[in-house]
Amino acid sequence: MTVVLDGETLGTEAAPGGLPALRERIRAGRRIPARLSVDGVPVPLERLARLDGREGRVELETLSLAAAAEGAYDAALTQLGLLEQEAENASDLLMLGRVQEGMASVAGVCRGIAAFLALVKPLDSLVGRPSAAGWEHESEGMRPLLAATEQSIGQQDWVLVGDQLRYEWSPRLRAWKALLPQARAEAGRLAAERGVAP
């Protein structure tokens, strides 16, 4: 089996013993797998754990933790902008009496917030931020807004739901957007201190 890591051929291994060495090299270099192909065919990264040494050629591209964090922060910022627009759109639709469309947008915003938090919460450990001051804390702060909106939905008070989206949800999303540059700067500073190259 030939293993190519980030364009560098590591050698030909006749036995699966080369795979643990590959995994250890990734861990030791504080790298994160980004793309994997087996015998010239791109495959999901999950396949890395199931490689058994019978493959002819394994090509793996990785990112440093710093580069992965940068990519995650870029994606998070884009996602927040879209969520803010969608919350405003949902509010407009509800105010116009287009309840079915408005509620579909509300559901999309809820899914988007969950995806955003799943993206940024792991970054707290990278920057060493305690959960009481990080995204876990921000997530907990969203719970009362969600509960109040759920109650308004239960009462079918669509005007109130629209107001909550516009005057409570949107400002929260804007506040999160304001937090991202600081979190990103902390991640970059810590990566530099730890000698983690981009």
C-alpha positions in Angstrom: 0.0 0.0 0.0 1.3 3.4 -0.9 0.4 6.3 1.5 0.5 9.9 0.3 0.1 12.5 3.1 -0.3 16.1 2.0 1.5 15.3 -1.3 4.4 13.5 0.4 4.7 9.8 -0.4 5.4 8.1 2.9 6.3 4.8 1.4 4.9 1.5 0.4 3.7 -0.7 3.1 2.9 -4.4 2.6 1.1 -4.7 5.9 -1.5 -2.7 7.7 1.2 -1.6 10.1 1.6 1.6 8.1 -1.9 2.8 9.0 -1.4 3.3 12.7 1.8 5.1 11.9 -0.2 7.4 9.5 -2.8 8.1 12.1 -0.1 8.8 14.7 1.7 11.2 12.3 -1.6 13.1 11.8 -2.2 13.3 15.6 1.4 14.3 16.4 1.3 17.0 13.8 -2.0 18.3 15.2 -3.5 17.9 11.8 -7.2 17.4 10.9 -8.1 15.1 7.9 -9.7 17.2 5.1 -9.9 14.9 2.0 -9.3 11.2 1.5 -9.1 9.1 -1.6 -8.5 5.4 -1.9 -7.1 4.0 -5.2 -7.9 7.3 -6.9 -11.5 7.5 -5.7 -12.6 10.2 -3.3 -14.2 8.6 -0.2 -15.8 10.0 3.0 -13.3 10.8 5.8 -15.0 8.2 8.0 -13.4 5.6 5.8 -10.0 6.5 7.3 -10.8 4.6 10.5 -11.7 1.5 8.4 -8.6 1.3 6.2 -7.0 -2.1 6.6 -3.9 -2.0 4.5 -5.3 -3.9 1.5 -5.8 -0.6 -0.4 -3.3 0.1 -3.2 -3.0 3.8 -2.8 -4.3 6.0 0.0 -4.1 9.8 -0.4 -4.9 12.1 2.5 -4.9 15.8 2.7 -5.0 17.5 6.1 -5.3 20.9 7.6 -3.6 22.3 10.7 -5.9 23.1 13.7 -5.3 26.8 12.9 -6.5 26.4 9.3 -9.4 24.3 10.3 -10.5 26.9 12.9 -10.2 29.7 10.4 -12.4 27.7 8.0 -14.9 27.1 10.8 -15.0 30.7 11.8 -15.5 31.8 8.1 -18.4 29.3 7.8 -19.9 30.4 11.1 -19.9 34.1 10.1 -21.6 33.3 6.8 -24.1 31.1 8.5 -25.0 33.8 11.1 -25.6 36.4 8.3 -28.0 34.0 6.6 -29.8 33.2 9.9 -30.3 36.8 10.7 -31.8 37.4 7.2 -34.0 34.3 7.6 -35.3 35.4 11.0 -36.2 38.8 9.5 -37.9 37.1 6.6 -39.9 34.8 9.0 -41.0 37.9 10.9 -42.2 39.6 7.8 -44.1 36.6 6.6 -45.8 36.2 9.9 -46.7 39.9 10.1 -48.3 39.5 6.6 -50.4 36.6 7.8 -48.5 34.0 5.7 -48.3 31.7 8.7 -47.3 28.5 6.9 -44.4 30.1 5.1 -43.4 32.0 8.2 -43.3 29.0 10.4 -41.3 27.1 7.7 -38.7 29.9 8.0 -38.8 29.7 11.8 -38.1 26.0 11.6 -35.2 26.7 9.2 -33.8 29.3 11.6 -34.0 26.8 14.5 -32.1 24.2 12.5 -29.6 26.8 11.5 -29.0 27.9 15.0 -28.4 24.2 16.1 -26.0 23.7 13.2 -24.2 27.0 14.0 -23.7 26.0 17.7 -22.5 22.5 16.7 -19.9 24.2 14.5 -18.6 26.7 17.1 -18.9 24.9 20.4 -15.9 22.6 19.7 -13.8 25.7 18.9 -14.0 26.7 22.6 -11.7 23.9 23.5 -9.2 25.0 20.8 -8.9 28.5 22.4 -9.2 27.2 26.0 -12.3 29.3 26.7 -14.2 28.0 29.8 -17.7 26.9 29.1 -19.1 29.6 31.4 -17.8 32.3 28.9 -18.0 30.4 25.6 -20.5 29.2 23.1 -22.1 26.8 25.6 -23.0 29.8 27.7 -24.4 31.6 24.6 -26.4 28.5 23.8 -27.9 28.5 27.3 -28.8 32.2 26.9 -30.9 31.3 23.8 -33.1 28.9 25.7 -35.4 31.5 27.3 -35.9 33.1 23.8 -36.8 29.7 22.4 -39.2 28.9 25.3 -41.0 32.2 25.0 -41.4 31.8 21.2 -42.6 28.3 21.7 -45.2 29.5 24.1 -46.3 32.2 21.6 -46.5 29.6 18.8 -48.7 27.4 21.1 -51.0 30.4 21.6 -51.0 31.0 17.8 -50.0 34.6 18.4 -48.3 35.1 15.1 -47.7 38.8 15.6 -45.9 38.2 18.9 -43.8 35.4 17.2 -42.9 37.9 14.5 -42.0 40.5 17.1 -39.9 38.0 19.1 -38.0 37.1 15.9 -37.3 40.7 15.0 -36.6 42.2 18.4 -35.1 39.3 20.3 -33.7 36.6 18.0 -32.2 39.0 15.4 -30.3 41.0 18.1 -29.0 37.8 19.6 -27.7 36.7 16.2 -26.1 40.1 15.6 -24.4 39.8 19.1 -23.0 36.4 18.1 -21.7 37.9 14.9 -19.9 40.5 17.0 -18.3 37.8 19.2 -16.9 35.8 16.3 -13.9 38.1 15.4 -12.7 38.1 19.1 -13.0 34.3 19.3 -11.2 34.0 15.9 -8.4 36.3 17.1 -8.0 34.2 20.3 -7.8 31.0 18.3 -5.1 32.5 16.0 -3.1 33.8 19.0 -3.2 30.5 20.8 -2.3 28.6 17.6 0.7 30.9 17.2 1.7 30.4 20.8 1.5 26.6 20.5 3.5 26.7 17.3 0.6 25.3 15.2 1.3 26.4 11.6 -1.5 27.4 9.3 
